[in-house]
Amino acid sequence: MGLDGFLAYVKKEHSDVIINEHITLYSHQRIFMDVSSYIYKYISIFGNQSSRWLGCIFQMFLSLKSYKVHVVPVFDGKPPDEKKEELEDRKEKRQKAKDKIKNIESAVEAYKEKTLTEEQTKLLQDIIKDLQNKNKSTKLKTLLFDIGDDLTITDNDITDIENYLFSLQRTTFYMGAKEMELVKELLNILGIPFLQSPDEAESMCAYLCRKGFGSAVISCDTDCFAHGCPITVLTYEPSTGTIMSIKLKDLLESMEMTYEQFVDFSILIGCDYNKKSKIKGIGPAKASELLKEYKSIEEILKQEKMKKYDLTKFEYKHIRTLFNKDYEKAKIKKHKLIDRDALEEFISIHNININSNRLEKMINECEKEPEITFE
């Protein structure tokens, strides 16, 4: 999600703008959270067939509350039409993964029944080779011993393939209404107010932060910068409280761009609104170089050198209008005390694994919070 290759580029070329701090920097302050990006993150890691993803969400919110951070999660609404291609692409990738899983499962079953076809044997051999190449401890072996097509498949190989299948299955899980409602139920129990965006959560979060209703936005989505968010917290580690954040002002100064040029930069490298229609072959470094020289997309497209690129699907004027949007003023409720009885029942029903002593300590810490009134 977000701007293609952007974070890696910043870490390499503009690392001076990255701030590594502790979340207590925002104690007694309101910050907004693009909560969908975190639900998606944890479901991608653990899948939604177990409660582990929900346990991570629970511990994240409980830790924020215990650090006296007044977090206000914002949920996604209806995605804009311009994002349909991106959503269709994700759906297509999930389907391809499902088809691949089905073929691998059939091949594994055939191996166990000793009825492997030539095609299934090749499929399993290719997977074994890929796994061995990814495993650093076996790279030397693959250099010393050529793995040919006559590679013998062993029971240990099948175990490795079954583990690989488990990781592949996680990519097929879908974040739906059920998962959203579970998180909303949890937030109500924890006494954490939340908002519903009419469209994209990160866009609304950025607007609320721009207007001074909060100090920062927590989001995994780098589109926040294009939406003009003053401070984006890109990572939060609940177990340690550490965060990694970037201030838009510092980023623009380091990249030597105006905000308007950064929006053009985002469109050129590919954002959630134009992943399939962006100009192929232009990454962050090239986009930065072009904007420094020509200042805007209009001037860039006039250049002779751009004739080598396929510009037939490239649309940028409308996409510009999707960033830095305004929203109606939101009514944000106060944080409340945790409903201990309801929380105990929720943890039990959903089999959330957390140390009882640690839980009690964190809840007690949450209840020490003095009442703060925000505008």
C-alpha positions as CSV (number, residue, x, y, z in Angstrom):
1,M,0.0,0.0,0.0
2,G,1.1,3.5,-0.7
3,L,3.8,5.0,-2.9
4,D,5.9,2.5,-4.9
5,G,9.4,2.1,-3.6
6,F,9.2,5.3,-1.6
7,L,10.2,4.2,1.9
8,A,13.3,2.3,0.6
9,Y,14.2,5.4,-1.4
10,V,13.9,7.7,1.7
11,K,16.0,5.3,3.8
12,K,18.7,5.4,1.2
13,E,18.7,9.0,0.0
14,H,17.0,11.0,2.8
15,S,17.6,9.0,6.0
16,D,18.2,12.3,7.9
17,V,14.4,12.9,8.0
18,I,13.6,9.6,9.7
19,I,12.9,10.1,13.5
20,N,13.3,7.1,15.8
21,E,11.6,7.9,19.1
22,H,9.4,6.5,21.8
23,I,5.6,6.8,21.6
24,T,5.6,8.7,24.9
25,L,6.6,11.7,22.8
26,Y,2.8,11.8,22.1
27,S,1.6,11.2,25.7
28,H,-1.5,13.3,26.6
29,Q,-1.9,14.2,23.0
30,R,-4.4,13.1,20.4
31,I,-3.2,11.2,17.4
32,F,-5.2,9.6,14.6
33,M,-4.7,6.1,13.3
34,D,-5.4,4.6,9.9
35,V,-6.5,1.4,11.6
36,S,-7.3,-0.5,8.4
37,S,-3.7,-0.5,7.5
38,Y,-2.8,-2.3,10.7
39,I,-5.6,-4.8,10.5
40,Y,-4.4,-5.6,7.0
41,K,-0.8,-5.9,8.2
42,Y,-1.6,-8.3,11.0
43,I,-4.0,-10.4,8.9
44,S,-1.3,-10.6,6.2
45,I,1.2,-12.0,8.8
46,F,-1.1,-14.3,10.7
47,G,-4.2,-14.9,8.6
48,N,-7.7,-14.5,9.9
49,Q,-8.3,-18.1,10.7
50,S,-6.8,-17.7,14.2
51,S,-7.1,-15.0,16.8
52,R,-3.4,-14.0,16.6
53,W,-4.1,-11.0,14.4
54,L,-6.7,-9.8,16.8
55,G,-4.4,-10.3,19.7
56,C,-1.8,-8.0,18.1
57,I,-4.5,-5.3,17.5
58,F,-5.5,-5.6,21.2
59,Q,-2.0,-5.3,22.5
60,M,-1.3,-2.4,20.2
61,F,-4.3,-0.4,21.5
62,L,-3.8,-1.4,25.1
63,S,-0.2,-0.3,25.0
64,L,-1.1,3.1,23.4
65,K,-3.7,3.6,26.1
66,S,-1.2,2.7,28.9
67,Y,1.3,5.2,27.4
68,K,-1.4,7.9,27.8
69,V,-1.7,8.4,24.0
70,H,-5.2,9.5,23.0
71,V,-5.4,7.5,19.8
72,V,-8.5,7.9,17.6
73,P,-8.7,5.1,15.0
74,V,-10.3,5.9,11.7
75,F,-11.9,3.2,9.6
76,D,-12.0,3.0,5.8
77,G,-15.3,3.8,4.1
78,K,-16.1,3.3,0.4
79,P,-12.9,3.3,-1.7
80,P,-12.8,5.9,-4.5
81,D,-13.4,4.7,-8.1
82,E,-9.8,5.5,-8.9
83,K,-8.7,2.7,-6.5
84,K,-10.7,0.0,-8.2
85,E,-7.8,-1.1,-10.3
86,E,-5.6,-1.5,-7.2
87,L,-8.3,-3.5,-5.4
88,E,-8.9,-5.7,-8.5
89,D,-5.2,-6.3,-8.7
90,R,-5.1,-7.4,-5.0
91,K,-8.1,-9.7,-5.7
92,E,-6.4,-11.2,-8.8
93,K,-3.2,-11.8,-6.8
94,R,-5.3,-13.6,-4.1
95,Q,-6.9,-15.8,-6.7
96,K,-3.6,-16.7,-8.3
97,A,-2.2,-17.6,-4.9
98,K,-5.3,-19.8,-4.3
99,D,-4.8,-21.6,-7.6
100,K,-1.1,-22.1,-6.8
101,I,-2.0,-23.5,-3.4
102,K,-4.5,-25.9,-4.9
103,N,-1.9,-27.3,-7.4
104,I,0.7,-27.7,-4.7
105,E,-1.7,-29.4,-2.3
106,S,-2.6,-31.8,-5.1
107,A,1.0,-32.5,-5.8
108,V,1.8,-33.1,-2.2
109,E,-1.1,-35.5,-1.9
110,A,0.1,-37.3,-5.0
111,Y,3.6,-37.6,-3.5
112,K,2.1,-39.3,-0.4
113,E,0.0,-41.6,-2.5
114,K,3.0,-42.3,-4.8
115,T,1.0,-41.1,-7.9
116,L,3.0,-38.1,-8.9
117,T,2.7,-37.1,-12.5
118,E,5.7,-35.6,-14.4
119,E,4.2,-32.1,-14.2
120,Q,3.6,-32.4,-10.5
121,T,7.1,-33.6,-9.9
122,K,8.5,-30.6,-11.7
123,L,6.3,-28.3,-9.7
124,L,7.6,-29.7,-6.4
125,Q,11.2,-29.7,-7.6
126,D,10.9,-26.0,-8.7
127,I,9.6,-25.1,-5.2
128,I,12.4,-27.0,-3.5
129,K,14.9,-25.1,-5.6
130,D,13.4,-21.8,-4.7
131,L,13.3,-22.6,-1.0
132,Q,16.9,-23.7,-1.1
133,N,18.0,-20.5,-2.9
134,K,16.2,-18.4,-0.3
135,N,17.8,-20.2,2.6
136,K,21.2,-18.6,3.2
137,S,22.5,-21.8,4.9
138,T,22.0,-23.8,1.7
139,K,23.4,-21.2,-0.8
140,L,26.9,-22.6,-0.7
141,K,25.4,-26.1,-1.3
142,T,23.6,-24.9,-4.4
143,L,26.9,-23.4,-5.7
144,L,28.9,-26.6,-5.1
145,F,26.2,-29.1,-6.2
146,D,24.2,-28.4,-9.3
147,I,20.5,-29.2,-8.7
148,G,19.3,-30.8,-11.8
149,D,15.8,-31.9,-13.0
150,D,16.4,-35.3,-11.5
151,L,16.3,-33.9,-7.9
152,T,15.0,-36.6,-5.6
153,I,12.1,-35.4,-3.5
154,T,12.3,-36.5,0.2
155,D,9.8,-36.4,3.1
156,N,11.8,-33.5,4.6
157,D,11.3,-31.6,1.4
158,I,7.6,-32.2,1.6
159,T,7.6,-30.9,5.2
160,D,9.3,-27.7,3.9
161,I,6.8,-27.4,1.1
162,E,3.9,-27.7,3.6
163,N,5.4,-24.9,5.7
164,Y,5.7,-22.9,2.5
165,L,2.0,-23.6,1.8
166,F,1.1,-22.2,5.2
167,S,2.9,-18.9,4.5
168,L,1.3,-18.8,1.0
169,Q,-2.2,-19.3,2.4
170,R,-1.8,-16.1,4.5
171,T,-1.6,-14.1,1.3
172,T,-5.1,-15.2,0.4
173,F,-6.9,-14.0,3.5
174,Y,-9.3,-11.1,3.1
175,M,-10.0,-8.2,5.5
176,G,-13.8,-7.9,5.5
177,A,-16.7,-6.4,7.5
178,K,-16.4,-9.2,10.1
179,E,-12.9,-8.2,11.0
180,M,-13.8,-4.5,11.1
181,E,-16.7,-5.1,13.5
182,L,-14.5,-7.2,15.8
183,V,-12.1,-4.4,16.1
184,K,-14.9,-1.8,16.7
185,E,-16.3,-4.1,19.5
186,L,-12.8,-4.2,21.1
187,L,-12.4,-0.4,20.9
188,N,-15.7,0.1,22.6
189,I,-14.6,-2.2,25.4
190,L,-11.3,-0.4,25.7
191,G,-13.0,3.0,25.9
192,I,-11.3,4.2,22.7
193,P,-13.4,6.5,20.4
194,F,-13.2,5.9,16.7
195,L,-14.3,7.5,13.5
196,Q,-15.7,6.2,10.2
197,S,-14.3,7.9,7.1
198,P,-16.7,8.3,4.1
199,D,-13.8,7.1,1.9
200,E,-10.1,6.6,2.6
201,A,-9.1,6.5,6.3
202,E,-5.6,7.9,5.7
203,S,-7.0,10.8,3.7
204,M,-9.3,11.8,6.6
205,C,-6.6,11.2,9.2
206,A,-4.3,13.6,7.3
207,Y,-7.0,16.2,7.0
208,L,-7.7,16.1,10.8
209,C,-4.0,16.4,11.5
210,R,-3.6,19.3,9.0
211,K,-6.4,21.1,10.7
212,G,-4.8,20.8,14.1
213,F,-7.2,18.3,15.7
214,G,-4.3,15.9,16.4
215,S,-0.5,15.8,16.6
216,A,0.2,13.0,14.2
217,V,-1.1,10.0,12.2
218,I,-0.1,6.4,12.7
219,S,-0.3,4.6,9.4
220,C,1.5,1.9,7.4
221,D,0.4,3.7,4.2
222,T,3.0,6.2,2.7
223,D,0.2,7.9,0.7
224,C,-0.2,9.9,3.9
225,F,2.6,12.2,2.8
226,A,0.8,12.9,-0.5
227,H,-2.3,13.7,1.5
228,G,-0.3,16.4,3.3
229,C,-0.1,14.8,6.7
230,P,2.3,16.9,8.8
231,I,3.7,14.0,10.8
232,T,3.3,10.3,9.9
233,V,4.2,7.6,12.3
234,L,5.1,4.7,9.9
235,T,5.9,2.0,12.5
236,Y,4.9,1.4,16.1
237,E,6.2,-1.5,18.1
238,P,3.8,-2.2,21.0
239,S,6.2,-4.3,23.0
240,T,8.8,-1.6,23.3
241,G,6.8,1.6,22.5
242,T,9.3,2.6,19.8
243,I,8.2,4.5,16.7
244,M,9.6,5.6,13.4
245,S,8.1,8.8,12.0
246,I,8.7,11.5,9.4
247,K,7.7,15.1,9.3
248,L,6.4,16.3,5.9
249,K,8.2,19.6,6.4
250,D,11.6,17.9,6.8
251,L,10.9,15.5,4.0
252,L,10.1,18.4,1.5
253,E,13.2,20.3,2.6
254,S,15.5,17.3,2.2
255,M,14.0,16.4,-1.3
256,E,14.0,20.1,-2.3
257,M,10.4,20.1,-3.4
258,T,7.2,22.0,-2.7
259,Y,4.2,20.1,-1.5
260,E,2.6,20.4,-5.0
261,Q,5.8,18.9,-6.6
262,F,5.7,16.1,-4.0
263,V,2.1,15.2,-5.2
264,D,3.4,15.1,-8.7
265,F,6.3,12.9,-7.5
266,S,3.8,10.5,-5.9
267,I,1.8,10.3,-9.1
268,L,5.0,9.7,-11.2
269,I,6.3,6.8,-9.0
270,G,2.8,5.3,-8.5
271,C,0.3,5.6,-5.7
272,D,-2.8,3.7,-4.9
273,Y,-4.8,5.5,-7.5
274,N,-2.6,4.8,-10.6
275,K,-0.6,1.6,-10.0
276,K,-1.5,0.2,-13.4
277,S,-1.6,3.5,-15.3
278,K,1.6,5.1,-14.1
279,I,4.6,5.6,-16.4
280,K,6.6,2.4,-16.4
281,G,10.3,2.8,-15.8
282,I,10.1,5.9,-13.6
283,G,11.0,5.2,-10.0
284,P,11.7,7.6,-7.1
285,A,15.2,8.5,-8.1
286,K,14.2,9.3,-11.7
287,A,11.0,11.1,-10.7
288,S,13.0,13.3,-8.2
289,E,15.6,14.1,-10.9
290,L,12.9,15.1,-13.5
291,L,11.0,17.3,-11.0
292,K,14.1,19.1,-9.9
293,E,14.9,19.9,-13.5
294,Y,11.4,20.6,-14.9
295,K,9.3,21.4,-11.8
296,S,6.0,19.8,-12.8
297,I,4.4,16.9,-14.7
298,E,3.2,19.3,-17.4
299,E,6.8,20.4,-18.2
300,I,8.2,16.9,-17.9
301,L,5.8,15.6,-20.5
302,K,6.9,18.2,-23.0
303,Q,10.4,16.9,-23.1
304,E,11.7,14.9,-26.0
305,K,13.2,12.3,-23.7
306,M,9.7,11.3,-22.6
307,K,8.7,10.0,-26.0
308,K,10.4,6.7,-25.1
309,Y,7.8,6.1,-22.4
310,D,4.3,4.8,-22.9
311,L,2.1,7.7,-21.9
312,T,-1.2,6.4,-23.3
313,K,-2.7,5.5,-20.0
314,F,-1.0,8.1,-17.9
315,E,-3.6,10.5,-16.2
316,Y,-2.5,12.9,-13.5
317,K,-4.7,16.0,-13.4
318,H,-7.7,14.3,-11.7
319,I,-5.4,12.2,-9.4
320,R,-4.0,15.5,-8.0
321,T,-7.5,16.4,-6.8
322,L,-7.7,13.2,-4.7
323,F,-5.0,14.4,-2.4
324,N,-5.3,17.1,0.3
325,K,-9.1,16.7,0.5
326,D,-11.4,18.5,3.0
327,Y,-13.9,16.7,5.2
328,E,-16.8,17.8,7.4
329,K,-15.8,18.5,11.0
330,A,-15.8,15.2,13.0
331,K,-17.3,14.9,16.5
332,I,-14.7,13.1,18.5
333,K,-15.8,11.5,21.8
334,K,-13.6,11.3,24.9
335,H,-11.6,8.2,26.0
336,K,-13.3,6.2,28.7
337,L,-12.2,3.7,31.3
338,I,-11.8,0.1,30.2
339,D,-14.8,-2.2,30.8
340,R,-12.9,-4.9,32.7
341,D,-15.8,-7.5,32.7
342,A,-16.5,-7.1,29.0
343,L,-12.7,-7.3,28.2
344,E,-12.3,-10.5,30.2
345,E,-15.2,-12.0,28.3
346,F,-13.8,-10.8,24.9
347,I,-10.4,-12.3,25.6
348,S,-11.9,-15.6,26.6
349,I,-14.3,-15.8,23.6
350,H,-11.6,-15.0,21.1
351,N,-8.8,-17.0,22.7
352,I,-6.4,-14.0,23.0
353,N,-3.1,-14.9,24.5
354,I,-1.8,-12.4,27.0
355,N,-0.1,-12.7,30.4
356,S,-2.6,-11.9,33.1
357,N,-0.1,-10.1,35.3
358,R,1.0,-7.9,32.4
359,L,-2.6,-7.2,31.4
360,E,-3.6,-6.2,35.0
361,K,-0.5,-3.9,35.2
362,M,-1.4,-2.2,31.8
363,I,-5.0,-1.7,32.8
364,N,-4.0,-0.1,36.1
365,E,-1.7,2.2,34.2
366,C,-4.5,3.2,31.8
367,E,-6.8,4.1,34.8
368,K,-4.3,6.6,36.1
369,E,-4.9,8.9,33.1
370,P,-6.2,12.3,34.1
371,E,-9.1,13.7,32.1
372,I,-8.0,15.9,29.2
373,T,-10.3,18.1,27.1
374,F,-9.5,18.6,23.4
375,E,-10.9,21.2,21.1
